[in-house]
Amino acid sequence: MIKITGIDHVAFNVRDLDKTVKFYTEVLGLKITDREPSKPGVEYFLDCGPSLLGIIQAQDLTINHPFAHEGLGANHFSFRVHSNDWEAMIKDLESKGVKIEYAKKRPKSWSLYFYDVDGNKLEATAWPLEDGVPENKRVKEIYDSKTKSWKTYL
């Protein structure tokens, strides 16, 4: 039996390598890794905790298949964040003009869905129970990006 120990990296093709690297480094705060050699103009690998995120310059811009909400194939990938950083992360993304689809808090996990410069659907996930968030703060809420407020749901 194969023993999988985690995700090594996720890689995807992008329209504009420099613009995309700028988004992931300046907006999301990832760093170009020293673990894997980057090839400017071709690809970069970014540190994402113990995993890597590969950004590769697309060769054929006439074919488009981003991480999307519906259809076959990739849907999204998620970054792990600490619950203590949750509210600041949402405000920071909004201040940088990042399109937020929605955010949802559940007692065991929190999810924020947003898009990169190529329209790839991304998620940030926090685990409030694991992060030590008190029970009274682990409630069911949905974030309304228009009003910039949280609403309770059942």
Secondary structure, 3 states (H helix, E strand, C coil): CCCCCCCCEEEEEECCHHHHHHHHHHHCCCEECCCCCCECCCEEEEEECCEEEEEEECCCCCCCCCCCCCCCCCCCEEEECCHHHHHHHHHHHHHCCCCEEEEEECCCCEEEEEECCCCCEEEEEECCCCCCCCHHHCCCEEEECCCCEEEECC
